Amino acid sequence: MKMKRASISTTLLVWIGMLGVMLLVSRAVAPFHLNVILRNVLEDGLSLLILTGVLRYWLHTPLFWRPRVSFPRQLLISLLPLLYLSLITFAVSLMGPLPLQQTLTSLAIAPIVAAYEEMLFRGYILESFLRLSKSGNILPAVFWSSLLFGLSHLMNLTRQDLSTTLYQVSFAFALGALYAAIYLRTGSLWWPIVLHFANDFIVLAGTGSVVQAAPNLFAISFSTIEFLVELAAIFWLLRPNQRKSIATHFQL
């Protein structure tokens, strides 16, 4: 099936529209004084339902779920975030057993957030930018879709300070670009969803909050190193000799 070419106006409209949906839902549930976790479940859950309908009935955008490479190859492609997840899992385990309620609430919110954000930013926006560029011109599409992903976290200014939010924006940009590279190499949206879920679950279960603490010098230094490593991994995963097969799989 030949995919139809997207337009930048439609892509930006969907992005802004989905941010607007989340803001409207947030305003609608505000009078009920729900806790932060439940509010996020409602915001992302309703947004996921709306996004699914938009992709299926208005944009007619198919999502790529079936991997294009073997499972061992998928593991190798996803090695960096898997190692990172192992590292933060070990760090969280040093804190001792996690409270049951904290773990259950993390299990409630993390999969919804992961599915919604990956379907929107990797499943639709990344593919839209891919079709706006020439065949094989993959890096600009990864950059712009990840930039929109990072900027979307500015919405967190409603519950945390500016410096913390800007730190989160830059972190989300780098992580989004890495997820995009893994998605393009594996050919399956399941990988970024699973990695995104695991990351959010570990962080939420470990901290018990969706509000990020202000970064200290150690966190900033660690994130800078992480950013550079992720950047190198992205360029390696999307090196020129891989781009033709990516273009073929995504019907560019």
Contacts in CASP RR format, 6 or more apart in sequence:
PFRMAT RR
TARGET T0000
AUTHOR 0000-0000-0000
METHOD contacts of the structure
MODEL  1
MKMKRASISTTLLVWIGMLGVMLLVSRAVAPFHLNVILRNVLEDGLSLLI
LTGVLRYWLHTPLFWRPRVSFPRQLLISLLPLLYLSLITFAVSLMGPLPL
QQTLTSLAIAPIVAAYEEMLFRGYILESFLRLSKSGNILPAVFWSSLLFG
LSHLMNLTRQDLSTTLYQVSFAFALGALYAAIYLRTGSLWWPIVLHFAND
FIVLAGTGSVVQAAPNLFAISFSTIEFLVELAAIFWLLRPNQRKSIATHF
QL
1 62 0 8 1.000
1 251 0 8 1.000
2 251 0 8 1.000
3 62 0 8 1.000
3 127 0 8 1.000
3 131 0 8 1.000
3 250 0 8 1.000
3 251 0 8 1.000
3 252 0 8 1.000
4 60 0 8 1.000
4 131 0 8 1.000
5 131 0 8 1.000
5 132 0 8 1.000
6 127 0 8 1.000
6 128 0 8 1.000
6 129 0 8 1.000
6 131 0 8 1.000
6 132 0 8 1.000
7 132 0 8 1.000
8 128 0 8 1.000
8 132 0 8 1.000
10 59 0 8 1.000
10 128 0 8 1.000
11 124 0 8 1.000
11 125 0 8 1.000
11 128 0 8 1.000
11 129 0 8 1.000
11 132 0 8 1.000
14 54 0 8 1.000
14 59 0 8 1.000
14 120 0 8 1.000
14 124 0 8 1.000
14 125 0 8 1.000
15 120 0 8 1.000
15 125 0 8 1.000
15 148 0 8 1.000
15 152 0 8 1.000
18 47 0 8 1.000
18 50 0 8 1.000
18 51 0 8 1.000
18 120 0 8 1.000
19 152 0 8 1.000
19 155 0 8 1.000
21 46 0 8 1.000
21 47 0 8 1.000
21 50 0 8 1.000
22 43 0 8 1.000
22 44 0 8 1.000
22 47 0 8 1.000
22 155 0 8 1.000
23 155 0 8 1.000
25 42 0 8 1.000
25 43 0 8 1.000
25 46 0 8 1.000
25 47 0 8 1.000
26 39 0 8 1.000
26 43 0 8 1.000
26 158 0 8 1.000
29 39 0 8 1.000
29 42 0 8 1.000
29 43 0 8 1.000
34 42 0 8 1.000
36 159 0 8 1.000
36 209 0 8 1.000
36 210 0 8 1.000
36 211 0 8 1.000
37 105 0 8 1.000
37 108 0 8 1.000
37 109 0 8 1.000
37 210 0 8 1.000
40 109 0 8 1.000
40 113 0 8 1.000
40 210 0 8 1.000
41 108 0 8 1.000
41 109 0 8 1.000
41 112 0 8 1.000
44 109 0 8 1.000
44 112 0 8 1.000
44 113 0 8 1.000
44 116 0 8 1.000
44 117 0 8 1.000
45 112 0 8 1.000
45 116 0 8 1.000
47 116 0 8 1.000
48 112 0 8 1.000
48 115 0 8 1.000
48 116 0 8 1.000
48 119 0 8 1.000
51 116 0 8 1.000
51 119 0 8 1.000
51 120 0 8 1.000
51 124 0 8 1.000
52 119 0 8 1.000
55 61 0 8 1.000
55 63 0 8 1.000
55 119 0 8 1.000
55 124 0 8 1.000
59 124 0 8 1.000
61 123 0 8 1.000
61 124 0 8 1.000
61 127 0 8 1.000
63 119 0 8 1.000
63 123 0 8 1.000
63 124 0 8 1.000
63 189 0 8 1.000
64 123 0 8 1.000
64 183 0 8 1.000
64 187 0 8 1.000
64 188 0 8 1.000
64 189 0 8 1.000
64 249 0 8 1.000
64 250 0 8 1.000
65 188 0 8 1.000
65 189 0 8 1.000
65 190 0 8 1.000
66 187 0 8 1.000
66 188 0 8 1.000
67 74 0 8 1.000
67 186 0 8 1.000
67 187 0 8 1.000
67 188 0 8 1.000
67 190 0 8 1.000
67 191 0 8 1.000
68 186 0 8 1.000
68 187 0 8 1.000
68 188 0 8 1.000
68 245 0 8 1.000
68 249 0 8 1.000
69 77 0 8 1.000
69 185 0 8 1.000
69 186 0 8 1.000
69 187 0 8 1.000
73 186 0 8 1.000
74 186 0 8 1.000
74 188 0 8 1.000
74 191 0 8 1.000
75 82 0 8 1.000
77 182 0 8 1.000
77 185 0 8 1.000
77 186 0 8 1.000
77 191 0 8 1.000
77 237 0 8 1.000
78 182 0 8 1.000
78 186 0 8 1.000
78 191 0 8 1.000
78 195 0 8 1.000
80 178 0 8 1.000
80 229 0 8 1.000
80 230 0 8 1.000
80 233 0 8 1.000
81 178 0 8 1.000
81 179 0 8 1.000
81 182 0 8 1.000
81 195 0 8 1.000
81 199 0 8 1.000
82 195 0 8 1.000
84 199 0 8 1.000
84 226 0 8 1.000
85 195 0 8 1.000
85 198 0 8 1.000
85 199 0 8 1.000
85 202 0 8 1.000
88 199 0 8 1.000
88 202 0 8 1.000
88 203 0 8 1.000
89 202 0 8 1.000
92 98 0 8 1.000
92 202 0 8 1.000
92 205 0 8 1.000
92 206 0 8 1.000
95 206 0 8 1.000
98 205 0 8 1.000
98 206 0 8 1.000
102 204 0 8 1.000
102 205 0 8 1.000
102 206 0 8 1.000
102 208 0 8 1.000
103 205 0 8 1.000
105 204 0 8 1.000
105 208 0 8 1.000
106 200 0 8 1.000
106 201 0 8 1.000
106 204 0 8 1.000
106 205 0 8 1.000
106 206 0 8 1.000
106 208 0 8 1.000
107 201 0 8 1.000
109 200 0 8 1.000
109 204 0 8 1.000
109 210 0 8 1.000
110 197 0 8 1.000
110 200 0 8 1.000
110 201 0 8 1.000
110 204 0 8 1.000
111 197 0 8 1.000
113 196 0 8 1.000
113 197 0 8 1.000
113 200 0 8 1.000
114 193 0 8 1.000
114 194 0 8 1.000
114 196 0 8 1.000
114 197 0 8 1.000
114 200 0 8 1.000
115 193 0 8 1.000
115 197 0 8 1.000
117 149 0 8 1.000
117 196 0 8 1.000
118 179 0 8 1.000
118 189 0 8 1.000
118 192 0 8 1.000
118 193 0 8 1.000
118 196 0 8 1.000
119 189 0 8 1.000
119 193 0 8 1.000
121 145 0 8 1.000
121 146 0 8 1.000
121 148 0 8 1.000
121 149 0 8 1.000
121 152 0 8 1.000
121 176 0 8 1.000
121 180 0 8 1.000
122 145 0 8 1.000
122 176 0 8 1.000
122 179 0 8 1.000
122 180 0 8 1.000
122 183 0 8 1.000
122 189 0 8 1.000
122 192 0 8 1.000
123 183 0 8 1.000
123 189 0 8 1.000
125 145 0 8 1.000
125 148 0 8 1.000
125 149 0 8 1.000
126 141 0 8 1.000
126 142 0 8 1.000
126 145 0 8 1.000
126 180 0 8 1.000
126 183 0 8 1.000
126 184 0 8 1.000
127 250 0 8 1.000
128 145 0 8 1.000
129 140 0 8 1.000
129 141 0 8 1.000
129 144 0 8 1.000
129 145 0 8 1.000
130 138 0 8 1.000
130 141 0 8 1.000
130 250 0 8 1.000
130 252 0 8 1.000
131 252 0 8 1.000
132 141 0 8 1.000
133 140 0 8 1.000
133 141 0 8 1.000
135 247 0 8 1.000
135 252 0 8 1.000
136 243 0 8 1.000
136 244 0 8 1.000
136 246 0 8 1.000
136 247 0 8 1.000
136 252 0 8 1.000
138 184 0 8 1.000
138 238 0 8 1.000
138 243 0 8 1.000
138 246 0 8 1.000
138 247 0 8 1.000
139 238 0 8 1.000
142 177 0 8 1.000
142 180 0 8 1.000
142 181 0 8 1.000
142 184 0 8 1.000
142 234 0 8 1.000
142 238 0 8 1.000
143 177 0 8 1.000
145 180 0 8 1.000
146 173 0 8 1.000
146 174 0 8 1.000
146 176 0 8 1.000
146 177 0 8 1.000
146 180 0 8 1.000
147 173 0 8 1.000
149 172 0 8 1.000
149 173 0 8 1.000
149 176 0 8 1.000
150 169 0 8 1.000
150 170 0 8 1.000
150 172 0 8 1.000
150 173 0 8 1.000
150 176 0 8 1.000
151 169 0 8 1.000
152 172 0 8 1.000
153 165 0 8 1.000
153 168 0 8 1.000
153 169 0 8 1.000
153 172 0 8 1.000
154 165 0 8 1.000
154 169 0 8 1.000
156 164 0 8 1.000
156 165 0 8 1.000
156 168 0 8 1.000
156 211 0 8 1.000
156 212 0 8 1.000
157 165 0 8 1.000
159 211 0 8 1.000
160 168 0 8 1.000
160 211 0 8 1.000
160 212 0 8 1.000
161 214 0 8 1.000
163 214 0 8 1.000
163 215 0 8 1.000
164 212 0 8 1.000
164 213 0 8 1.000
164 214 0 8 1.000
164 215 0 8 1.000
167 212 0 8 1.000
167 215 0 8 1.000
167 219 0 8 1.000
167 220 0 8 1.000
167 223 0 8 1.000
168 212 0 8 1.000
170 223 0 8 1.000
170 227 0 8 1.000
171 223 0 8 1.000
171 227 0 8 1.000
174 226 0 8 1.000
174 227 0 8 1.000
174 230 0 8 1.000
174 231 0 8 1.000
175 199 0 8 1.000
175 230 0 8 1.000
176 192 0 8 1.000
177 230 0 8 1.000
177 231 0 8 1.000
177 234 0 8 1.000
178 230 0 8 1.000
178 233 0 8 1.000
178 234 0 8 1.000
179 191 0 8 1.000
179 192 0 8 1.000
179 195 0 8 1.000
179 196 0 8 1.000
180 192 0 8 1.000
180 234 0 8 1.000
181 233 0 8 1.000
181 234 0 8 1.000
181 237 0 8 1.000
181 238 0 8 1.000
182 191 0 8 1.000
182 192 0 8 1.000
182 195 0 8 1.000
182 237 0 8 1.000
183 189 0 8 1.000
183 191 0 8 1.000
183 192 0 8 1.000
184 237 0 8 1.000
184 238 0 8 1.000
184 246 0 8 1.000
184 250 0 8 1.000
185 237 0 8 1.000
185 238 0 8 1.000
185 242 0 8 1.000
185 246 0 8 1.000
187 249 0 8 1.000
187 250 0 8 1.000
204 210 0 8 1.000
207 213 0 8 1.000
215 223 0 8 1.000
238 246 0 8 1.000
246 252 0 8 1.000
END
